[in-house]
Amino acid sequence: MEQLKKYKHIFFDLDHTLWDYEKNSAEALNELILKYKLLELGVPDNNHFLETFDWVNRGLWDDFNKNRISRDAIRSQRFLKILDHYAIKDSILSENLSDEYLMLCPTKPYVLPYTFEVLEYLKPKYQLHILTNGFNDVQYIKLENAKLNTFFDTVVTSDSAGYKKPMASIFKYAIDKADARMNESVMIGDNLQTDILGARNFGMDQIYFNPDKKVHEASVTHEIGCLSDLKLIL
């Protein structure tokens, strides 16, 4: 595999790329299921609730990334939709779950396999950056609690930029903040639309993190199935 020696700046997505969203979210949700006795309200079991959360959450984030809804809509609608799936009509419970999930989930520390090994390998060689569609009040907590914050020179969120991936404007904002050049930069992320095609359309090289080996026909600069594969490229 060709060495990408020309790069000086590496931009990472955070959720699902470094920070283990599924594991952290599941732990937070399991605690909330127990606290609010959701199994007594009609939820069949914990796994069923987690699966319902996953498809509702993915749908809302997809709408957010396509500018169909706001961040507040994600927060207000997420647990309403989940509880409605179980015919639980309780807006107060929904608000409590939403508020506590947002406080609890970002404090969870789990990262994806080889995250620290790869970041420690890359840090002496490159300037590392975060570029995320997440929100300021959440993403910085994640970085700190997962002990990732010391690796990155800059952190750009959709909140701070005023734009979100896949818009070219957020990639321009990120490289300007990093004092980087586009041809010396590469974007690493798990989302083919927001991370990879967004970077490609902007003109930045990309490394598609595809651990589930999803079939696609997109043209990408490089593709990896494990973060450790970055050592073969960078």
Sine and cosine of phi, psi and omega as CSV:
sin_phi,cos_phi,sin_psi,cos_psi,sin_omega,cos_omega
0.00,0.00,0.70,-0.71,-0.08,-1.00
-0.90,0.43,0.72,-0.69,0.04,-1.00
-0.96,0.29,0.71,-0.70,-0.01,-1.00
-0.99,-0.11,0.91,0.42,-0.12,-0.99
-0.97,0.25,-0.26,0.97,-0.06,-1.00
-0.96,0.28,-0.31,0.95,-0.10,-0.99
-0.97,0.23,0.60,-0.80,0.11,-0.99
-0.87,-0.49,-0.42,0.91,-0.08,-1.00
-0.81,-0.58,0.77,-0.64,0.02,-1.00
-0.88,-0.48,0.84,-0.55,0.00,-1.00
-0.96,-0.27,0.85,-0.53,0.00,-1.00
-0.96,-0.28,0.68,-0.73,0.35,-0.94
-0.94,0.35,0.33,-0.94,-0.04,-1.00
-0.97,-0.24,-0.92,0.39,-0.06,-1.00
-0.92,0.40,0.72,-0.69,0.02,-1.00
0.95,0.32,-0.04,1.00,0.03,-1.00
-0.92,-0.40,-0.74,0.68,0.10,-0.99
-0.90,-0.44,-0.80,0.60,-0.03,-1.00
-0.99,0.15,0.81,-0.58,-0.11,-0.99
-0.98,0.19,1.00,0.08,-0.08,-1.00
-0.86,0.52,-0.71,0.71,-0.07,-1.00
-0.88,0.48,-0.73,0.68,-0.04,-1.00
-0.93,0.36,-0.70,0.72,0.00,-1.00
-0.91,0.41,-0.68,0.73,0.01,-1.00
-0.91,0.43,-0.68,0.73,-0.01,-1.00
-0.88,0.48,-0.66,0.75,0.00,-1.00
-0.90,0.43,-0.68,0.73,0.02,-1.00
-0.90,0.43,-0.70,0.72,-0.03,-1.00
-0.91,0.41,-0.64,0.77,0.02,-1.00
-0.88,0.47,-0.60,0.80,0.06,-1.00
-0.92,0.40,-0.62,0.78,-0.01,-1.00
-0.95,0.30,-0.58,0.81,0.07,-1.00
-0.85,0.52,-0.69,0.72,0.00,-1.00
-0.93,0.36,-0.73,0.68,-0.06,-1.00
-0.87,0.49,-0.69,0.72,-0.08,-1.00
-0.99,-0.13,0.17,0.98,0.11,-0.99
0.78,0.63,0.75,0.66,-0.09,-1.00
-0.93,0.37,-0.43,0.90,0.03,-1.00
-0.92,0.39,-0.45,0.89,0.04,-1.00
-0.98,0.19,-0.23,0.97,-0.03,-1.00
-0.99,-0.13,-0.02,1.00,0.07,-1.00
0.85,-0.53,-0.03,1.00,0.09,-1.00
-0.97,0.26,0.81,-0.58,-0.10,-0.99
-0.87,0.49,-0.73,0.69,0.02,-1.00
-0.26,-0.97,0.13,-0.99,-0.07,-1.00
-0.88,0.48,-0.71,0.71,-0.05,-1.00
-0.89,0.46,-0.61,0.79,0.03,-1.00
-0.89,0.46,-0.67,0.75,0.02,-1.00
-0.90,0.43,-0.67,0.74,0.02,-1.00
-0.89,0.45,-0.63,0.77,0.03,-1.00
-0.92,0.40,-0.64,0.77,0.04,-1.00
-0.91,0.42,-0.69,0.72,0.06,-1.00
-0.84,0.54,-0.67,0.74,-0.08,-1.00
-0.88,0.47,-0.76,0.65,-0.07,-1.00
-0.96,0.28,-0.54,0.84,0.08,-1.00
-0.92,0.40,-0.72,0.70,-0.04,-1.00
-0.90,0.44,-0.69,0.72,0.01,-1.00
-0.88,0.47,-0.65,0.76,0.01,-1.00
-0.90,0.43,-0.68,0.74,0.01,-1.00
-0.92,0.40,-0.67,0.74,0.02,-1.00
-0.92,0.39,-0.57,0.82,0.06,-1.00
-0.89,0.45,-0.66,0.75,0.06,-1.00
-0.91,0.42,-0.63,0.77,0.02,-1.00
-0.90,0.44,-0.72,0.69,-0.02,-1.00
-0.90,0.44,-0.43,0.90,0.02,-1.00
-0.99,-0.12,0.23,0.97,0.07,-1.00
0.90,0.43,0.46,0.89,0.02,-1.00
-1.00,0.01,-0.46,0.89,0.00,-1.00
-0.66,-0.76,0.24,-0.97,0.01,-1.00
-1.00,-0.08,0.15,-0.99,0.06,-1.00
-0.89,0.45,-0.60,0.80,0.01,-1.00
-0.90,0.44,-0.52,0.86,0.02,-1.00
-0.92,0.38,-0.62,0.79,0.07,-1.00
-0.85,0.52,-0.74,0.67,-0.09,-1.00
-0.93,0.36,-0.59,0.81,-0.05,-1.00
-0.99,0.11,-0.50,0.86,-0.11,-0.99
-1.00,-0.07,-0.41,0.91,-0.19,-0.98
-0.83,0.56,-0.84,0.54,-0.07,-1.00
-0.98,0.18,-0.39,0.92,0.14,-0.99
-0.87,0.49,-0.71,0.70,0.00,-1.00
-0.91,0.40,-0.64,0.77,-0.01,-1.00
-0.91,0.41,-0.75,0.67,0.00,-1.00
-0.90,0.43,-0.59,0.80,0.02,-1.00
-0.88,0.47,-0.53,0.85,0.04,-1.00
-0.87,0.49,-0.48,0.88,0.00,-1.00
-0.97,-0.23,0.25,0.97,0.00,-1.00
0.85,0.52,0.55,0.83,0.06,-1.00
-0.98,-0.18,0.94,-0.35,-0.03,-1.00
-0.98,-0.22,1.00,-0.02,-0.06,-1.00
-0.48,-0.88,1.00,-0.09,-0.07,-1.00
-0.93,0.37,-0.53,0.85,0.03,-1.00
-0.92,0.39,-0.70,0.72,0.05,-1.00
-0.87,0.49,-0.67,0.74,0.02,-1.00
-0.87,0.50,-0.70,0.72,0.01,-1.00
-0.90,0.44,-0.67,0.74,0.01,-1.00
-0.90,0.44,-0.70,0.72,0.02,-1.00
-0.89,0.46,-0.68,0.73,-0.01,-1.00
-0.89,0.46,-0.76,0.65,-0.04,-1.00
-0.88,0.47,-0.71,0.70,-0.07,-1.00
-0.96,0.28,-0.56,0.83,0.06,-1.00
-0.89,0.46,-0.69,0.72,-0.02,-1.00
-0.92,0.40,-0.48,0.88,0.06,-1.00
-0.99,0.16,-0.60,0.80,-0.15,-0.99
-1.00,0.08,-0.72,0.69,-0.12,-0.99
-0.85,0.53,-0.72,0.70,-0.04,-1.00
-0.90,0.43,-0.28,0.96,0.00,-1.00
-0.99,0.13,-0.17,0.99,-0.02,-1.00
-0.96,0.27,0.62,-0.78,-0.23,-0.97
-0.98,-0.19,0.07,1.00,-0.21,-0.98
-0.97,0.22,0.67,-0.74,0.06,-1.00
-0.86,-0.52,0.26,-0.97,-0.02,-1.00
-0.96,0.28,0.38,-0.93,-0.04,-1.00
-0.81,0.59,0.68,-0.74,0.07,-1.00
0.96,0.29,0.15,0.99,-0.01,-1.00
-0.84,0.55,-0.81,0.59,-0.08,-1.00
-0.93,0.37,-0.65,0.76,0.01,-1.00
-0.87,0.50,-0.69,0.73,-0.03,-1.00
-0.94,0.34,-0.69,0.73,0.01,-1.00
-0.91,0.43,-0.63,0.78,0.04,-1.00
-0.92,0.39,-0.53,0.85,0.06,-1.00
-0.94,0.33,-0.65,0.76,-0.08,-1.00
-0.99,0.16,-0.54,0.84,-0.16,-0.99
-0.82,0.58,-0.68,0.73,0.00,-1.00
-0.94,0.34,-0.29,0.96,-0.13,-0.99
-0.98,-0.21,-0.44,0.90,-0.13,-0.99
-0.68,-0.74,0.28,-0.96,0.24,-0.97
-1.00,-0.01,0.80,-0.60,-0.10,-0.99
-0.96,-0.29,0.60,-0.80,-0.07,-1.00
-0.62,-0.78,0.42,-0.91,0.13,-0.99
-0.95,-0.31,0.71,-0.70,0.08,-1.00
-0.71,-0.70,0.96,-0.29,-0.19,-0.98
-0.70,-0.71,0.51,-0.86,0.14,-0.99
-1.00,0.08,0.07,1.00,0.03,-1.00
-0.95,0.32,0.02,-1.00,-0.12,-0.99
-0.97,-0.25,0.55,-0.83,-0.06,-1.00
-0.78,0.63,-0.76,0.64,-0.13,-0.99
-0.92,0.39,-0.22,0.97,-0.02,-1.00
-0.95,-0.30,-0.71,0.70,-0.14,-0.99
-0.92,0.40,-0.61,0.79,0.01,-1.00
-0.92,0.38,-0.55,0.83,0.07,-1.00
-0.91,0.41,-0.66,0.75,0.04,-1.00
-0.87,0.50,-0.75,0.66,-0.04,-1.00
-0.86,0.50,-0.67,0.74,-0.04,-1.00
-0.94,0.34,-0.73,0.69,-0.07,-1.00
-0.95,0.30,-0.44,0.90,0.06,-1.00
-1.00,0.02,0.03,1.00,0.01,-1.00
0.87,0.50,0.64,0.77,0.02,-1.00
-0.97,-0.23,-0.27,0.96,-0.19,-0.98
-0.89,0.46,-0.48,0.88,-0.08,-1.00
-0.97,0.26,-0.20,0.98,-0.07,-1.00
-1.00,0.09,-0.31,0.95,-0.25,-0.97
-0.93,-0.38,0.71,-0.70,0.01,-1.00
-0.98,0.21,-0.61,0.80,0.05,-1.00
-0.67,-0.74,0.44,-0.90,0.10,-1.00
-0.76,-0.65,0.85,-0.52,0.04,-1.00
-0.88,-0.47,0.83,-0.56,0.09,-1.00
-0.93,-0.37,0.26,-0.96,0.07,-1.00
-0.89,0.45,-0.50,0.87,0.08,-1.00
-0.88,0.47,-0.78,0.63,-0.10,-1.00
-0.94,0.33,-0.53,0.85,-0.05,-1.00
-0.99,0.14,-0.49,0.87,-0.12,-0.99
0.99,0.15,0.10,1.00,0.05,-1.00
-0.67,-0.74,0.20,-0.98,0.07,-1.00
-0.66,-0.75,0.46,-0.89,0.09,-1.00
-0.86,0.50,0.65,-0.76,0.25,0.97
-1.00,-0.08,0.30,0.95,-0.03,-1.00
-0.89,0.46,0.69,-0.73,0.02,-1.00
-0.87,0.49,-0.49,0.87,-0.07,-1.00
-0.87,0.49,-0.59,0.81,-0.03,-1.00
-0.96,0.27,-0.54,0.84,0.06,-1.00
-0.93,0.36,-0.63,0.77,0.07,-1.00
-0.90,0.44,-0.68,0.73,0.03,-1.00
-0.87,0.50,-0.68,0.73,-0.06,-1.00
-0.92,0.39,-0.70,0.71,-0.03,-1.00
-0.95,0.30,-0.52,0.86,0.08,-1.00
-0.91,0.41,-0.68,0.73,0.01,-1.00
-0.90,0.43,-0.58,0.81,-0.01,-1.00
-0.99,0.14,-0.09,1.00,-0.09,-1.00
0.82,0.57,0.72,0.69,-0.07,-1.00
-0.93,-0.38,0.25,-0.97,0.13,-0.99
-0.95,-0.32,0.57,-0.82,-0.07,-1.00
-0.86,0.50,-0.64,0.77,-0.06,-1.00
-0.98,0.21,-0.04,1.00,0.09,-1.00
-0.94,-0.34,0.23,0.97,-0.12,-0.99
-0.83,-0.56,0.47,-0.88,0.05,-1.00
-0.62,-0.79,0.59,-0.80,0.00,-1.00
-0.96,-0.28,0.75,-0.66,0.03,-1.00
-0.89,-0.46,0.83,-0.56,0.02,-1.00
-0.28,-0.96,0.20,-0.98,-0.08,-1.00
-0.99,-0.16,-0.23,0.97,-0.08,-1.00
-0.99,-0.12,0.90,-0.43,-0.10,-0.99
-0.90,0.45,-0.57,0.82,-0.04,-1.00
-0.98,0.17,-0.83,0.56,-0.13,-0.99
-0.97,0.24,-0.73,0.69,-0.07,-1.00
-0.98,0.18,-0.80,0.60,-0.22,-0.98
-1.00,0.09,-0.82,0.57,0.00,-1.00
-0.93,0.36,-0.52,0.85,0.08,-1.00
-0.88,0.48,-0.73,0.68,0.02,-1.00
-0.92,0.40,-0.67,0.74,-0.02,-1.00
-0.88,0.47,-0.69,0.72,-0.01,-1.00
-0.92,0.39,-0.47,0.88,0.07,-1.00
-0.96,0.27,-0.46,0.89,-0.02,-1.00
0.94,-0.35,0.15,0.99,-0.01,-1.00
-0.99,-0.12,0.62,-0.78,0.09,-1.00
-0.91,0.42,0.34,-0.94,-0.09,-1.00
-0.64,-0.77,0.46,-0.89,0.18,-0.98
-0.82,-0.57,0.93,-0.37,-0.04,-1.00
-0.99,0.12,0.89,-0.46,0.05,-1.00
-1.00,0.03,0.96,-0.29,-0.15,-0.99
-0.79,-0.62,0.93,0.36,-0.07,-1.00
-0.91,0.40,-0.42,0.91,-0.01,-1.00
-1.00,0.04,0.02,1.00,0.02,-1.00
0.81,0.58,0.72,0.69,0.04,-1.00
-0.91,0.42,0.70,-0.71,0.01,-1.00
-0.98,0.22,0.73,-0.68,0.00,-1.00
-0.45,-0.89,0.22,-0.98,0.01,-1.00
-0.87,-0.49,0.24,0.97,-0.03,-1.00
-0.95,0.30,0.52,-0.85,0.10,-1.00
-1.00,0.01,0.90,-0.43,-0.03,-1.00
-0.83,-0.56,0.47,-0.88,-0.01,-1.00
-0.91,0.42,-0.74,0.67,0.04,-1.00
-0.54,-0.84,0.37,-0.93,0.04,-1.00
-0.67,-0.74,0.68,-0.74,0.01,-1.00
-0.75,-0.66,0.43,-0.90,0.04,-1.00
-0.96,-0.28,-0.20,0.98,-0.01,-1.00
-0.54,-0.84,0.57,-0.82,0.02,-1.00
-0.86,0.51,-0.49,0.87,0.00,-1.00
-0.89,0.45,-0.38,0.92,0.03,-1.00
-0.91,0.42,-0.32,0.95,0.02,-1.00
-0.88,0.48,-0.46,0.89,0.02,-1.00
-0.92,0.39,-0.36,0.93,0.05,-1.00
-0.99,0.12,-0.26,0.97,-0.09,-1.00
-0.95,-0.32,-0.74,0.67,-0.13,-0.99
-0.98,-0.18,0.00,0.00,0.00,0.00
